[in-house]
Amino acid sequence: MTEFLDICYDAIKKQEQAIPKTIDGVDEAAATVLKDKKQVVLVGCGDSYAAADYGRWAFLRAGLNACLVSPDEIDCLSLDKDNVVIGITASGRSLATIDALQKAKSQDATIVVLTDNKDGTCSQDADHVWVTKSGVETYNTSPSAPTTAAMAYLLTVSSKLDGESGDDLHQDLKQLKNIGKEMISWAEGEGLAISRITNPDVPIYLISEGPNFVAAQIGMMKFNEFSILKGFAAMREEFRHHYNLSIKDNDSAVLVTRSPADSSDDNYMIVLTDTLKMKAYHLYNDEKLGLKLPMAQAIPNMIALQMAAYYTTLRYDPDKESFVQSHADAFKIY
């Protein structure tokens, strides 16, 4: 195993502490920034785009008018002082996100930066800076801890908007703070199991919906980053309409669902394995983790898929020393 893979694994393991530390470190005034605003726009790239999507679900649940855009799509919106734009960038150096926030600021929108690096370029012109506590020492690796830390921050902010201290969301946040070791252990076991159905010669489809579709997106990105095989994130309903038509025997799939699973999940798995002849795995939280809402359950599922991509790489390319650098440098993103 290489130093590169060691760093990637260490970043995954750091989530045991990063998530509770970030939840405890959320700015008490953060929620007030969003109150009484006409629209909350979340923007990010790569893993941060998935984190922005997660934030959209969290804020929609809290009753806010929230939307998600890729940085280049900011031009499609009409913004003013009644809008908040939240730019998410772990390292604080995403050029596209910086550009999008500058455009939003020129239209008088309130600018929030959610970052793991408070001194990053992205924070310089922000009205508010929200800082996660991932504990990673480098951002030149497969993102993991900074991503889920950002999601934990957004989920905590959303909990301060609904005002019901006894509801499932508040209980889930308390649980996320207390189950770090158990969650990582469970995710590692699930990741190992998923890695056994992977094959470099076939793609892997990550199938889900709602907040757990964010987990599917993270899984897709992790598999693609390690460049062992191609990952595709597919909405559960959309897979039934057109992805299924291109499936070959022994293609891989992971169905990511809420817990507990129900009969519709069982039937979906039967179609994947028996009708489509796929190598498929059903990923959902062990009830022992004690998380009730899909918003919270999505986080352990993401970590399981991070582990799956890592163990797939360890299985097929244990000497991997970096990303495919020529491809990583093909576009100037930082």
C-alpha positions in Angstrom: 0.0 0.0 0.0 1.2 3.5 -0.9 1.4 6.8 1.0 -1.4 8.1 -1.2 -3.7 5.3 -0.2 -2.7 5.7 3.4 -3.7 9.4 3.3 -7.0 8.6 1.6 -7.8 5.9 4.2 -6.8 8.2 7.1 -9.2 10.9 5.8 -12.1 8.5 5.8 -11.3 7.4 9.3 -11.1 11.0 10.5 -14.9 11.3 10.1 -15.2 9.5 13.5 -14.1 12.8 15.1 -14.8 15.3 12.3 -18.6 15.0 12.3 -19.1 15.5 16.1 -16.5 18.3 16.3 -18.2 20.1 13.4 -21.7 19.7 14.9 -20.4 21.1 18.2 -18.7 23.9 16.4 -21.6 25.3 14.4 -22.0 29.1 14.8 -25.1 29.7 17.0 -26.0 32.7 14.8 -25.7 30.8 11.5 -29.4 30.1 11.2 -30.3 33.8 11.6 -28.5 34.5 8.3 -31.1 32.4 6.5 -34.3 33.5 8.2 -36.8 35.6 6.3 -34.8 35.3 3.1 -36.7 34.8 -0.2 -34.4 32.1 -1.4 -31.3 30.1 -0.3 -29.0 29.1 -3.2 -26.4 26.5 -2.6 -23.4 26.2 -5.0 -20.3 23.9 -5.2 -18.2 21.7 -7.4 -17.5 18.0 -7.2 -18.0 16.7 -3.6 -19.0 20.1 -2.6 -21.8 20.0 -5.2 -23.1 16.9 -3.5 -22.8 18.7 -0.2 -24.8 21.5 -1.6 -27.5 19.1 -2.7 -27.5 17.7 0.8 -28.0 21.2 2.1 -30.9 21.8 -0.3 -32.7 18.7 1.2 -31.9 19.9 4.8 -33.2 23.4 4.2 -36.3 22.2 2.3 -37.2 20.0 5.2 -36.9 23.1 7.5 -39.3 25.0 5.3 -36.9 27.2 3.4 -37.1 27.9 -0.4 -33.7 26.3 -1.2 -32.2 25.5 -4.6 -29.0 24.0 -5.9 -26.9 25.2 -8.9 -23.5 24.4 -10.4 -21.3 27.6 -10.4 -21.8 28.3 -14.1 -25.6 28.2 -13.6 -25.5 31.2 -11.2 -26.1 33.4 -14.3 -29.5 31.8 -14.8 -30.8 33.2 -11.5 -32.2 36.6 -10.6 -30.7 37.5 -7.3 -31.0 40.5 -4.9 -30.6 41.4 -1.2 -33.3 39.0 -0.2 -31.3 36.0 -1.4 -28.5 34.1 0.4 -25.9 32.2 -1.7 -23.9 29.6 0.2 -20.7 28.6 -1.6 -19.2 25.3 -0.4 -15.5 24.6 -1.0 -13.5 22.5 1.5 -10.1 24.0 0.5 -11.5 27.5 -0.2 -9.8 27.6 -3.6 -12.4 26.4 -6.1 -12.1 29.0 -9.0 -15.6 28.3 -10.3 -17.2 28.7 -6.9 -15.2 31.9 -6.2 -16.4 33.3 -9.6 -20.0 32.4 -8.9 -19.9 34.1 -5.5 -18.5 37.2 -6.9 -21.3 37.4 -9.5 -23.9 36.8 -6.7 -22.3 39.5 -4.5 -22.5 42.0 -7.4 -26.3 41.5 -7.3 -26.4 42.3 -3.6 -27.0 38.7 -2.4 -25.7 37.8 1.1 -22.7 35.6 0.6 -21.9 32.6 3.0 -18.8 30.4 2.5 -18.9 27.0 4.1 -15.3 25.7 4.1 -12.7 23.7 6.0 -10.1 26.4 5.4 -11.1 29.7 6.9 -8.1 31.4 5.3 -8.9 30.2 1.7 -9.4 32.7 -1.1 -13.1 32.0 -1.2 -13.6 33.5 2.3 -12.1 36.9 1.5 -15.2 38.7 0.3 -17.8 36.6 2.2 -20.3 38.2 4.5 -20.3 35.1 6.7 -17.8 32.2 6.9 -18.9 28.9 8.3 -16.0 26.6 9.2 -16.0 22.8 9.4 -13.5 20.8 11.5 -12.5 17.8 9.4 -9.0 17.5 10.8 -7.4 16.7 7.4 -3.9 18.0 6.7 -4.1 18.1 2.9 -6.9 18.6 0.3 -4.9 17.0 -2.5 -6.5 13.6 -2.0 -9.8 11.9 -2.4 -12.2 14.1 -0.4 -14.1 12.4 2.4 -14.0 14.0 5.9 -14.4 17.6 4.7 -17.4 16.6 2.6 -19.4 14.9 5.4 -18.3 17.6 7.8 -19.9 20.2 5.5 -23.1 18.1 5.4 -23.1 17.8 9.2 -22.8 21.6 9.5 -25.7 22.2 7.1 -27.9 19.6 8.9 -27.1 21.3 12.3 -28.0 24.7 10.9 -31.3 23.3 9.6 -32.1 21.9 13.0 -31.9 25.4 14.5 -34.6 26.6 12.0 -37.3 24.2 12.9 -37.3 24.9 16.7 -38.6 21.6 17.9 -36.0 20.3 20.3 -37.6 16.9 20.7 -38.0 15.9 17.1 -36.2 13.1 15.2 -33.6 15.5 13.6 -32.3 16.7 17.0 -32.1 13.2 18.2 -30.3 12.1 15.1 -27.7 14.9 15.5 -27.1 13.8 19.1 -26.7 10.2 17.8 -24.2 11.3 15.1 -22.1 12.8 17.8 -22.0 9.6 19.8 -21.7 6.8 17.3 -18.5 7.7 15.5 -16.5 4.5 16.2 -19.5 2.2 15.5 -20.4 4.1 12.3 -16.9 3.9 10.8 -16.7 0.2 11.7 -20.1 -0.5 10.1 -19.2 1.5 7.0 -15.9 -0.3 6.6 -17.6 -3.7 6.7 -20.2 -2.5 4.1 -17.5 -1.0 2.0 -15.5 -4.3 2.0 -18.6 -6.2 1.0 -19.4 -3.8 -1.9 -15.8 -3.9 -3.2 -16.3 -7.7 -3.7 -18.9 -7.1 -6.4 -16.8 -4.6 -8.3 -14.9 -5.4 -11.5 -12.6 -3.0 -13.5 -14.2 -4.3 -16.7 -17.7 -3.2 -15.9 -19.3 0.0 -14.5 -21.0 0.4 -11.2 -24.4 2.0 -10.8 -25.2 3.8 -7.5 -29.0 3.9 -7.4 -31.0 6.0 -4.9 -33.4 8.9 -4.3 -33.9 11.8 -1.9 -31.1 12.6 0.5 -29.6 9.2 -0.1 -29.1 10.1 -3.7 -26.4 12.4 -2.4 -24.7 9.3 -1.0 -25.0 7.7 -4.5 -23.3 10.8 -6.0 -20.5 10.6 -3.5 -20.0 6.9 -4.3 -19.9 7.7 -8.1 -17.3 10.4 -7.5 -15.1 8.2 -5.3 -15.1 5.3 -7.8 -14.3 7.8 -10.7 -11.5 9.5 -8.7 -9.6 6.3 -8.2 -10.0 5.5 -11.9 -10.3 1.7 -11.4 -13.8 1.6 -12.9 -16.6 4.0 -14.0 -19.2 5.0 -11.5 -22.7 6.3 -12.4 -25.2 7.8 -10.0 -28.8 7.0 -11.1 -32.1 8.2 -9.6 -34.1 5.1 -8.6 -37.0 5.9 -10.8 -34.9 6.9 -13.8 -33.0 3.7 -13.6 -36.2 1.9 -14.3 -36.9 4.0 -17.4 -33.7 4.0 -19.4 -30.5 2.9 -17.5 -31.9 -0.6 -17.4 -32.0 -0.8 -21.2 -28.2 -0.6 -21.5 -27.3 -3.0 -18.7 -25.0 -6.0 -19.5 -24.8 -9.2 -17.5 -22.6 -8.9 -14.5 -22.6 -5.1 -14.4 -22.4 -3.9 -10.8 -25.0 -2.0 -8.8 -25.6 -0.7 -5.3 -29.1 0.2 -4.2 -28.9 2.8 -1.5 -32.1 3.2 0.6 -33.4 4.4 3.9 -33.6 2.0 6.9 -35.5 -0.1 7.6 -35.8 -1.5 4.1 -39.2 -2.4 2.8 -40.8 -4.8 0.3 -40.3 -2.3 -2.6 -36.6 -2.4 -2.0 -36.6 -6.2 -1.9 -38.5 -6.3 -5.2 -36.1 -3.8 -6.8 -33.1 -6.0 -5.8 -34.8 -9.0 -7.3 -35.1 -7.2 -10.6 -31.4 -6.1 -10.5 -30.1 -9.6 -9.7 -32.5 -12.0 -11.3 -33.9 -10.1 -14.3 -31.0 -7.8 -15.2 -28.4 -10.3 -14.1 -26.4 -7.7 -12.2 -24.1 -8.1 -9.3 -26.0 -6.0 -6.8 -25.7 -4.9 -3.2 -28.4 -3.3 -1.0 -26.9 -0.6 1.2 -28.9 0.7 4.1 -28.1 1.6 7.8 -27.9 -1.1 10.5 -30.7 -0.1 12.9 -28.2 -0.4 15.7 -26.8 3.0 14.5 -30.0 4.5 15.8 -30.6 7.1 13.0 -34.2 7.7 12.1 -34.3 10.2 9.2 -33.0 9.6 5.7 -31.1 12.9 6.1 -29.0 11.5 8.9 -28.9 7.9 7.5 -27.3 9.2 4.3 -24.1 10.1 6.1 -23.1 6.5 7.1 -24.1 5.4 3.7 -21.7 7.9 2.1 -18.9 6.7 4.3 -19.6 3.1 3.3 -19.3 4.1 -0.4 -16.1 5.9 0.3 -14.8 2.7 1.9 -16.0 0.7 -1.1 -14.1 2.8 -3.6 -11.0 2.7 -1.3 -11.1 -1.1 -0.9 -11.8 -1.6 -4.7 -8.5 0.3 -5.3 -6.7 -1.7 -2.7 -7.9 -4.8 -4.4 -7.0 -3.9 -8.0 -4.3 -1.3 -7.7 -2.6 -1.5 -4.3 0.5 0.4 -5.6 -1.5 3.5 -6.7 0.5 6.6 -5.9 -1.8 9.4 -7.1 -4.7 10.3 -9.3 -4.2 10.1 -13.0 -2.3 13.4 -12.9 -2.5 14.3 -16.6 -6.3 14.1 -16.3 -6.4 15.9 -13.0 -4.5 18.7 -14.6 -6.6 18.8 -17.8 -8.9 21.5 -16.4 -7.8 24.4 -14.2 -10.1 24.1 -11.2 -7.9 25.6 -8.5 
